């Protein structure tokens, strides 16, 4: 009787005699589920885990490649090619990794074949980009390493090596894993067909981009290795300069110095074309403008000794100048003696001096460093010293349109100054 009264009071207080039993049953069910999950994970095996890793890589690489290709820049040509070829390789590796994952339950020898294809592509990726490395990379972090493709694949040798090791990891595991005896001919055929379609789509897109570029050609000098494009209002270059201020793009198939040019620069090119043929003294960054004016620049690129001053030198297609020429041209602009400048102009039979005002002060520092390497630390720590050297130099005199004894100013606008040897 006392027990019944106690139970009644406990029930009135909200106690349920089946709660503890229900809780125990739920705990038992959860334990069974946990064991089942663990069993499934163990059942996936080494090949299954590797395949899941391929899935992660597939999403990463395909997503990266498509994102980069969707925002590709048409100019300059070498950046377009680097971005396109590198993104294409990553896309194919990603598609191949996805095919390996989709058949992971019944893994077969064909997975090793696909992994071998990926490793070959990764080697090609490394070899290709190793020819177009950036000169200087201050700091490498895990985040910046994965951001490299979004900035035109601007790898240094260290970051490129780390990136390709990451790319090769799951494929190397798959290649070295023990295969099963099962052969899936249909899967192989489907994989081959997918790769062919991927190649075809990439090729078609590349053809479309070049058709778009060709529609903007204003002047084409195939023998000179350059073209002038008149860009549409929706075209932006790698530098991000808008076409309102720089409506033209001067591109080359012989180097990495393609760059947007202003209307004033285009006017200077047209003017220089009217003058008699002669060699022209100017810094190599603007050699294309000199060539577009049908004249011959003394230097067209940096020397091999000075290639570290170039943003992205390429051993693949760049033609480096002799160091003697680069030093002579640097001396021509950094000297404070007009007689020294004249002797250098006569040495190379140069009649004209071409000064593009954009970033001229920056290039003066590089010229000074070329002539006097020991001065680099001093001029970067002492602005007073830099100004003292600069303001007596021929570079400054040409830039400011000074009256000179041996040179006549024959052209000047907001962007360009041209002098002629008397």
QUIMO-V922780 format. One record per residue. N is the residue number from 0. PSI is psi in degrees with one decimal (999 if undefined). Layout:
BEGIN
n=N psi=PSI
n=N psi=PSI
END
This chain:
BEGIN
n=0 psi=-42.5
n=1 psi=-36.4
n=2 psi=-43.1
n=3 psi=-41.1
n=4 psi=-41.5
n=5 psi=-43.8
n=6 psi=-40.5
n=7 psi=-42.0
n=8 psi=-40.4
n=9 psi=-36.9
n=10 psi=-40.9
n=11 psi=-28.4
n=12 psi=-3.5
n=13 psi=6.6
n=14 psi=135.6
n=15 psi=124.9
n=16 psi=-17.6
n=17 psi=-4.2
n=18 psi=-47.4
n=19 psi=-38.2
n=20 psi=-41.8
n=21 psi=-42.9
n=22 psi=-40.9
n=23 psi=-40.0
n=24 psi=-41.7
n=25 psi=-40.7
n=26 psi=-39.7
n=27 psi=-41.6
n=28 psi=-43.3
n=29 psi=-38.5
n=30 psi=-39.6
n=31 psi=-43.2
n=32 psi=-42.7
n=33 psi=-45.2
n=34 psi=-36.7
n=35 psi=-42.2
n=36 psi=-45.6
n=37 psi=-41.3
n=38 psi=-39.5
n=39 psi=-41.6
n=40 psi=-43.3
n=41 psi=-33.1
n=42 psi=-21.8
n=43 psi=-40.7
n=44 psi=177.5
n=45 psi=-44.3
n=46 psi=-37.4
n=47 psi=-43.1
n=48 psi=-41.5
n=49 psi=-40.3
n=50 psi=-39.7
n=51 psi=-36.9
n=52 psi=-38.5
n=53 psi=-36.0
n=54 psi=-44.5
n=55 psi=-44.5
n=56 psi=-38.1
n=57 psi=-48.1
n=58 psi=-42.2
n=59 psi=-51.3
n=60 psi=-43.4
n=61 psi=-44.0
n=62 psi=-44.5
n=63 psi=-49.1
n=64 psi=-45.2
n=65 psi=-38.6
n=66 psi=-44.8
n=67 psi=-43.7
n=68 psi=-31.2
n=69 psi=-29.1
n=70 psi=29.8
n=71 psi=146.7
n=72 psi=135.2
n=73 psi=-25.4
n=74 psi=148.9
n=75 psi=172.0
n=76 psi=-39.7
n=77 psi=-32.8
n=78 psi=-39.8
n=79 psi=-47.0
n=80 psi=-43.9
n=81 psi=-47.7
n=82 psi=-41.9
n=83 psi=-50.3
n=84 psi=-45.2
n=85 psi=-43.3
n=86 psi=-38.5
n=87 psi=-42.5
n=88 psi=-44.6
n=89 psi=-38.3
n=90 psi=-42.8
n=91 psi=-41.4
n=92 psi=-41.8
n=93 psi=-42.6
n=94 psi=-42.2
n=95 psi=-40.5
n=96 psi=-37.6
n=97 psi=-38.4
n=98 psi=-35.8
n=99 psi=-41.9
n=100 psi=-43.0
n=101 psi=-16.7
n=102 psi=26.0
n=103 psi=-21.0
n=104 psi=-39.4
n=105 psi=74.1
n=106 psi=142.3
n=107 psi=179.2
n=108 psi=-27.7
n=109 psi=-26.4
n=110 psi=-37.2
n=111 psi=-35.3
n=112 psi=-46.2
n=113 psi=-38.8
n=114 psi=-38.1
n=115 psi=-38.9
n=116 psi=-44.5
n=117 psi=-40.5
n=118 psi=-39.8
n=119 psi=-44.1
n=120 psi=-37.2
n=121 psi=-39.5
n=122 psi=-43.1
n=123 psi=-43.4
n=124 psi=-46.7
n=125 psi=-47.1
n=126 psi=-39.1
n=127 psi=-50.7
n=128 psi=-20.9
n=129 psi=-14.9
n=130 psi=-9.3
n=131 psi=48.6
n=132 psi=152.6
n=133 psi=157.4
n=134 psi=-33.3
n=135 psi=131.6
n=136 psi=103.9
n=137 psi=-37.1
n=138 psi=136.4
n=139 psi=122.1
n=140 psi=169.6
n=141 psi=-37.4
n=142 psi=-49.3
n=143 psi=-30.4
n=144 psi=-42.9
n=145 psi=-11.3
n=146 psi=-11.7
n=147 psi=-44.7
n=148 psi=-29.6
n=149 psi=-8.6
n=150 psi=48.2
n=151 psi=32.5
n=152 psi=48.8
n=153 psi=71.8
n=154 psi=148.6
n=155 psi=175.6
n=156 psi=-33.8
n=157 psi=-50.3
n=158 psi=-35.1
n=159 psi=-40.9
n=160 psi=-46.1
n=161 psi=-42.0
n=162 psi=-43.2
n=163 psi=-30.6
n=164 psi=-43.2
n=165 psi=-42.1
n=166 psi=-40.6
n=167 psi=-13.4
n=168 psi=-58.5
n=169 psi=-31.1
n=170 psi=-36.4
n=171 psi=-40.3
n=172 psi=-45.0
n=173 psi=-40.0
n=174 psi=-36.9
n=175 psi=-8.0
n=176 psi=157.8
n=177 psi=119.9
n=178 psi=161.0
n=179 psi=171.5
n=180 psi=-9.2
n=181 psi=135.8
n=182 psi=132.5
n=183 psi=89.0
n=184 psi=-38.8
n=185 psi=-40.4
n=186 psi=-39.1
n=187 psi=-44.4
n=188 psi=-41.5
n=189 psi=-39.3
n=190 psi=-45.3
n=191 psi=-41.9
n=192 psi=-41.8
n=193 psi=-40.9
n=194 psi=-40.7
n=195 psi=-44.7
n=196 psi=-40.8
n=197 psi=-46.2
n=198 psi=-42.6
n=199 psi=-42.3
n=200 psi=-41.8
n=201 psi=-44.6
n=202 psi=-41.3
n=203 psi=-39.9
n=204 psi=-41.2
n=205 psi=-41.4
n=206 psi=-41.8
n=207 psi=-43.5
n=208 psi=-40.8
n=209 psi=-32.5
n=210 psi=-40.2
n=211 psi=-41.4
n=212 psi=-44.4
n=213 psi=-30.1
n=214 psi=-13.5
n=215 psi=4.5
n=216 psi=126.4
n=217 psi=-43.8
n=218 psi=135.0
n=219 psi=111.6
n=220 psi=83.0
n=221 psi=-39.1
n=222 psi=-32.4
n=223 psi=-9.4
n=224 psi=24.9
n=225 psi=160.9
n=226 psi=149.2
n=227 psi=125.0
n=228 psi=142.8
n=229 psi=109.8
n=230 psi=147.3
n=231 psi=169.4
n=232 psi=-16.8
n=233 psi=8.8
n=234 psi=127.1
n=235 psi=142.5
n=236 psi=176.5
n=237 psi=-34.9
n=238 psi=-13.3
n=239 psi=5.1
n=240 psi=132.8
n=241 psi=154.8
n=242 psi=-9.7
n=243 psi=-40.5
n=244 psi=-29.6
n=245 psi=79.6
n=246 psi=-5.8
n=247 psi=156.0
n=248 psi=125.0
n=249 psi=114.7
n=250 psi=158.0
n=251 psi=152.4
n=252 psi=14.9
n=253 psi=11.7
n=254 psi=-174.9
n=255 psi=20.5
n=256 psi=20.2
n=257 psi=139.2
n=258 psi=155.5
n=259 psi=147.2
n=260 psi=151.2
n=261 psi=172.5
n=262 psi=-34.3
n=263 psi=-39.9
n=264 psi=-40.0
n=265 psi=-38.6
n=266 psi=-40.0
n=267 psi=-38.8
n=268 psi=-45.9
n=269 psi=-38.8
n=270 psi=-47.5
n=271 psi=-27.9
n=272 psi=-28.1
n=273 psi=-11.9
n=274 psi=159.5
n=275 psi=151.9
n=276 psi=136.7
n=277 psi=165.2
n=278 psi=153.2
n=279 psi=133.5
n=280 psi=124.5
n=281 psi=163.4
n=282 psi=150.6
n=283 psi=-25.5
n=284 psi=-25.1
n=285 psi=17.3
n=286 psi=-28.1
n=287 psi=-35.9
n=288 psi=-36.6
n=289 psi=-42.6
n=290 psi=-38.5
n=291 psi=-24.0
n=292 psi=10.4
n=293 psi=33.9
n=294 psi=167.1
n=295 psi=115.3
n=296 psi=146.7
n=297 psi=-42.7
n=298 psi=143.0
n=299 psi=-6.7
n=300 psi=174.1
n=301 psi=162.9
n=302 psi=164.5
n=303 psi=-32.7
n=304 psi=-23.8
n=305 psi=15.0
n=306 psi=-20.5
n=307 psi=-12.5
n=308 psi=-5.9
n=309 psi=141.1
n=310 psi=-42.8
n=311 psi=72.6
n=312 psi=149.3
n=313 psi=124.6
n=314 psi=-11.0
n=315 psi=-45.0
n=316 psi=-4.7
n=317 psi=143.6
n=318 psi=104.2
n=319 psi=142.7
n=320 psi=163.3
n=321 psi=145.4
n=322 psi=-29.9
n=323 psi=-44.6
n=324 psi=-45.1
n=325 psi=-40.9
n=326 psi=-40.6
n=327 psi=-44.9
n=328 psi=-39.1
n=329 psi=-41.5
n=330 psi=-39.1
n=331 psi=-42.0
n=332 psi=-27.4
n=333 psi=-16.9
n=334 psi=153.5
n=335 psi=3.8
n=336 psi=119.4
n=337 psi=-32.7
n=338 psi=-39.8
n=339 psi=-41.9
n=340 psi=-41.5
n=341 psi=-42.9
n=342 psi=-36.7
n=343 psi=-41.2
n=344 psi=-41.9
n=345 psi=-34.2
n=346 psi=-38.6
n=347 psi=11.9
n=348 psi=44.5
n=349 psi=129.3
n=350 psi=-22.1
n=351 psi=154.4
n=352 psi=125.9
n=353 psi=118.1
n=354 psi=115.6
n=355 psi=119.6
n=356 psi=-24.3
n=357 psi=119.0
n=358 psi=21.4
n=359 psi=-38.1
n=360 psi=-36.7
n=361 psi=-42.9
n=362 psi=-26.9
n=363 psi=-41.7
n=364 psi=-41.2
n=365 psi=-40.4
n=366 psi=-44.5
n=367 psi=-40.5
n=368 psi=-36.1
n=369 psi=-40.4
n=370 psi=-40.5
n=371 psi=80.3
n=372 psi=-30.2
n=373 psi=-9.8
n=374 psi=-11.7
n=375 psi=-44.4
n=376 psi=-37.0
n=377 psi=-43.9
n=378 psi=-23.7
n=379 psi=-15.8
n=380 psi=-14.7
n=381 psi=100.8
n=382 psi=-31.1
n=383 psi=-46.3
n=384 psi=-42.7
n=385 psi=-45.8
n=386 psi=-38.1
n=387 psi=-42.7
n=388 psi=-40.6
n=389 psi=-42.7
n=390 psi=-9.9
n=391 psi=-0.7
n=392 psi=159.6
n=393 psi=-30.8
n=394 psi=-43.6
n=395 psi=-40.1
n=396 psi=-43.1
n=397 psi=-41.9
n=398 psi=-41.1
n=399 psi=1.9
n=400 psi=35.9
n=401 psi=154.1
n=402 psi=126.7
n=403 psi=158.2
n=404 psi=-38.0
n=405 psi=-4.2
n=406 psi=137.7
n=407 psi=135.4
n=408 psi=121.9
n=409 psi=-8.4
n=410 psi=142.4
n=411 psi=131.3
n=412 psi=-162.2
n=413 psi=-25.6
n=414 psi=-23.8
n=415 psi=142.7
n=416 psi=133.8
n=417 psi=129.8
n=418 psi=156.3
n=419 psi=135.8
n=420 psi=129.9
n=421 psi=999
END
